[in-house]
Amino acid sequence: MRKTTIAFLLLLGITLLAQKGIAQENLNQADLKQLYTALQQTPSYKKLKKNDKSYAALYEKLNAEIASADDKLAFKLLSKLLIEVNDNHLALYSTADSSRRNVLSKVSGNIDSLKKELLLKDVDSLEGIYYSGESELGIYASSPNNYLLVSLANGNLLAELFKTSYSGCDLIWYANNIAPFNLIKNVRLVNGVLTGLPISKQKNKNYATLIRGKEHFELKTIDNEIGYLRLSSFSSSNDNIKKSAEFYASIVDHLPEKYLIVDVRNNGGGGYKTSGKFIDLLKKYKGHVFILQNSATVSNAEQFILALKARKNVTTLGEQTRGMITFGSNYGKKIMLPSGRFAFYPTDMKGVESEFLYESKGVNPDVNLDAFKGDWIEQTIDYIKNKFDK
């Protein structure tokens, strides 16, 4: 009787383990199927991938590979569906779950030797040594199209970068303890800084970055002829629309006659309900407009620049914008995938064909400013005085 009981318990244990494996397999494939189905409803899929047989084949390939994957590999395989779509408003991330903390793994090889190799890399190369605060990081190629971002202090793998056909990389970030899987689209090296990340090849202060403060809007006079207009958010929230309308009413008749610096650095976008009135105002402005832009100028803020850039009295200065411009989302909804581990942020806007040219590429300035030379407002004032006030 005892032997029979032991045999039964062993069989039961094997069965439960097998069922757990099947459940994991089903969850992974269910997540992939839901993600694929949701992607097919987006305007970007319909424009770029609807009749693409290779994309359908990719789904079938991933469906086989993901069956028995752990959380980390499952997220990586799910991300491949988004990496193949040139829509940088799409997002995929893990939900907060303490059971997935400490997923960081160490890379193989000698870190000191790696550091010596990275010191020799060209300043314009994606490979090299980077800094985030006091932390020293390294990026190096693990294969022709993939790169690893590691801590040079302990060898921890912080992120993986996947080269895209859109002149940049998509990145999976592992270094968040609570929600360690996060897909960041369209990471590029601009002025020594990785777009979308606080990581730079220089320790010096980065003057391209604007510290916005609490208020999104500001108008001040720099001297008798030069005004400074800061527009830091075009969010379409009811509160921001109201504040932007009140601010607009307070400045509409108080712009300087000759020169106006318009600062949209670090403007994360929004909608024309907020930005439209400022576009109309600047189109009517008779003086010269100087728009400051950086790699954190995103979405509707990029559309704002394009709406004004071709005008004869407009000059854009700074650096290439983010290139996250075309599709966007009206509603900001998210879709929880069946396993509950991951969430997908879809897009629902069709976008404008002319703007698609800038997706993943960004809008280039008329005048490049040095990110580490000095304050960009002061650099712009010098440009105005040298170019127009002689």
Secondary structure, DSSP 8 states (H G I E B T S, - for coil): -HHHHHHHHHHHHHHHHHHHHHHHHHHHHHHHHHHHHHHTTSHHHHHHTTT-HHHHHHHHHHHHHSTT--HHHHHHHHHHHHHTS--TT-EEEE---GGG-----B-SS-HHHHHHHHHTS-TTSSSEEEEETTEEEEEEEEETTEEEEEETTT-BEEEEEEE-TTSSEEEEE---SSS--EEEEEE-EETTEETTSS-BS--S--TTS----S-SEEEEESSSSEEEEEE--B--SHHHHHHHHHHHHHHTT---SSEEEEE-TT---B-HHHHHHHHHHHHH--SEEEEEE-TT--THHHHHHHHHHTSTTEEEEES------SS--SS---EE-TTSSEEEE-------HHHHTTTTT----SEE--TTTS-HHHHHHHHHHHHH--
